Amino acid sequence: MEEAEQPPLVKEELTPLEQLYRKVRSLRENGHNPKKLEEELLDVINTLTSEFHEDWLLRIEILELLIKHNLLLEKQEILLNQLEEIKKLNEEYPVLIQRGLMLASK
């Protein structure tokens, strides 16, 4: 009896959004000097804002880093405003976003 070919357990390529999540995770885990962190996060924020209007979780992860390192106060405000708009897209989002923001600000 021949074995059926199994699909790979892990995808070979990440979607553009998954690549952004990976980049933010790397920034969190590897720690960078504040200037480098600021530059990298600005790049992620710009891509997120222009291409992924409805993703709330990555915005919260970015806010967590910005708050922790006291960076880009004006971008923090922009992300918070975007999250307020995203809350309106799904009845579950307000609670999820609010909990995420509470964790991010600790």
C-alpha positions as CSV (number, residue, x, y, z in Angstrom):
1,M,0.0,0.0,0.0
2,E,1.4,3.4,-1.0
3,E,1.6,6.2,1.4
4,A,-0.3,9.3,0.5
5,E,1.8,12.3,0.1
6,Q,1.4,14.6,3.1
7,P,1.2,18.3,2.7
8,P,3.9,20.3,4.5
9,L,2.9,21.3,8.0
10,V,4.3,24.8,7.7
11,K,3.7,27.1,4.8
12,E,6.7,28.0,2.8
13,E,5.9,31.7,2.3
14,L,4.3,34.2,4.7
15,T,1.6,36.6,3.6
16,P,2.6,40.3,3.8
17,L,0.6,40.6,7.0
18,E,2.3,37.6,8.6
19,Q,5.7,39.2,7.6
20,L,4.7,42.3,9.5
21,Y,3.8,40.2,12.6
22,R,7.2,38.4,12.3
23,K,9.0,41.7,12.1
24,V,7.3,43.1,15.2
25,R,8.0,39.9,17.1
26,S,11.6,40.1,16.1
27,L,11.8,43.7,17.3
28,R,10.3,42.7,20.6
29,E,12.5,39.7,21.1
30,N,15.8,41.0,19.9
31,G,15.8,44.4,21.3
32,H,17.2,47.2,19.2
33,N,18.5,50.7,20.0
34,P,15.7,53.2,20.2
35,K,16.5,54.9,16.9
36,K,16.5,51.5,15.0
37,L,13.3,50.4,16.8
38,E,11.6,53.7,15.9
39,E,12.6,53.3,12.2
40,E,11.5,49.7,11.9
41,L,8.2,50.4,13.7
42,L,7.5,53.4,11.5
43,D,7.9,51.2,8.4
44,V,5.5,48.6,9.9
45,I,3.0,51.3,10.9
46,N,3.0,52.9,7.4
47,T,2.4,49.5,5.7
48,L,-0.2,48.5,8.3
49,T,-2.1,51.8,7.8
50,S,-2.0,51.7,4.0
51,E,-2.7,48.0,3.4
52,F,-4.3,46.4,6.5
53,H,-7.1,48.7,7.6
54,E,-8.9,46.2,9.7
55,D,-6.1,44.4,11.6
56,W,-6.3,45.4,15.3
57,L,-4.0,43.0,16.9
58,L,-0.8,44.1,15.3
59,R,-1.7,47.7,16.1
60,I,-1.9,46.7,19.7
61,E,1.4,44.9,19.6
62,I,3.0,48.0,18.1
63,L,1.5,50.2,20.7
64,E,2.9,48.0,23.4
65,L,6.4,48.5,22.1
66,L,5.9,52.2,21.5
67,I,4.6,52.7,25.1
68,K,7.3,50.5,26.6
69,H,10.0,52.5,24.9
70,N,8.3,55.9,25.0
71,L,8.5,56.3,21.2
72,L,6.5,58.1,18.5
73,L,3.8,59.7,20.7
74,E,2.1,61.1,17.6
75,K,1.9,57.6,16.0
76,Q,0.6,56.2,19.2
77,E,-2.3,58.6,19.0
78,I,-2.9,57.7,15.3
79,L,-2.9,54.0,16.1
80,L,-5.4,54.6,19.0
81,N,-7.7,56.5,16.6
82,Q,-7.5,53.7,14.1
83,L,-8.4,51.2,16.8
84,E,-11.5,53.3,17.7
85,E,-12.6,53.0,14.0
86,I,-11.8,49.3,13.9
87,K,-14.0,48.7,17.0
88,K,-17.0,49.6,14.8
89,L,-16.4,46.7,12.4
90,N,-17.4,43.8,14.6
91,E,-19.4,43.6,17.8
92,E,-16.6,41.6,19.5
93,Y,-13.8,44.0,18.6
94,P,-14.5,46.6,21.4
95,V,-13.9,44.2,24.2
96,L,-11.0,42.5,22.5
97,I,-9.3,45.8,21.7
98,Q,-9.9,47.3,25.1
99,R,-8.4,44.2,26.8
100,G,-5.4,44.4,24.4
101,L,-4.9,48.0,25.2
102,M,-5.0,47.4,29.0
103,L,-2.3,44.7,28.6
104,A,-0.2,47.0,26.3
105,S,-0.2,49.8,28.7
106,K,1.1,47.8,31.7
